[in-house]
Amino acid sequence: MVAEVSVLDRTARAPARWAAHFGLPEPGTDSFADIYHHYFPRVCAYLRQRVRDSDLALDLTAIVFEKAYVKRADLRCADAAASWLFTIARNELASHWRKEIPRTEALERSARDGSFTSPGEDPEESLLRKERAAVIMGLVRKLPQREYEVISLKFDAEFSNQEIASELQTSEVNVRVTMFRALRRLRGFLENGDS
Amino acid sequence: METLRMQEQKRATELARAIDEMLAGGDPKVDDTELEELLQIARMRRDAAREAAGQAAVYERQVWELLMKKLRTEARRDLER
């Protein structure tokens, strides 16, 4: 255990060396640090879209990667990393909603909280980008739950249709049709001037 | 009824193919006005997701350090047990 603390101390400064110590399949290429680096933005964006609160999304992302670290032995190959991580993320979301921070409170917080802010970015450009993103993200939230979930896994997590089907325990055909109907519904919202 | 469902599946498959191509960095074309409109909405949603992911990336190091701190604390707690 003394060695474990020492390893963690070292890896905090040099995360890329984790794999050699923690037994992931191919050290150096599939390490936990590499997985973290690769998936952090997508996991965080996915959670941000779901909870609509940047601080909460960051907290949940930290919890997801902590759980992923604890369960790292369950990951048998790097190809399954996305599905493995987003399963943890979805479970964490479900757990969060069960404990709930009441939903109304989360929504109130989100109303005050536009989005993540990027230090050093031109404020005008940042505002325009956020407005465009906010319109489409706002409309997506009006979709029925199943369509919302498929769209989020497709575009936030960038899952393949097969991965979505596996995650939602349905068929690929059903995923494709659900996505088609969701985009049609979004087009309807846009045509009606919903926001 | 069956024909309508099959038509929908066929169009959904064509759209899904185009979306996969788009997400892989391509510039897919579809030979259908409605599918082109839906693909345009898919582009907007992809851009919004990537914008959010880009903004989230700023916090990568911060969350990593938080995670490391937490894991170190737990490792120390285990040692004390």
Interface residues (C-beta under 8 A of the other chain):
Chain A: M1 V2 E4 V5 L8 D9 T11 A12 P15 Y36 H37 F40 P41 R42 C44 A45 R48 Q49 A57 L58 T61 A62 F65 E66 Y69 S115 F116 T117 S118 P119 R129 K130 R132 A133 I136 M137 V140 I151 K154 F155 D156 E158 S160 N161 V173 V175 R176 V177 M179 F180 L183 R184 L186 R187 L190
Chain B: E8 Q9 R11 A12 T13 L15 A16 I19 D20 L23 E37 L38 I41 A42 M44 R45 R46 D47 A48 A49 E51 A52 A53 G54 Q55 A56 A57 V58 Y59 E60 Q62 V63 W64 E65 L66 L67 M68 K69 K70 L71 R72 A75 R76 D78 L79
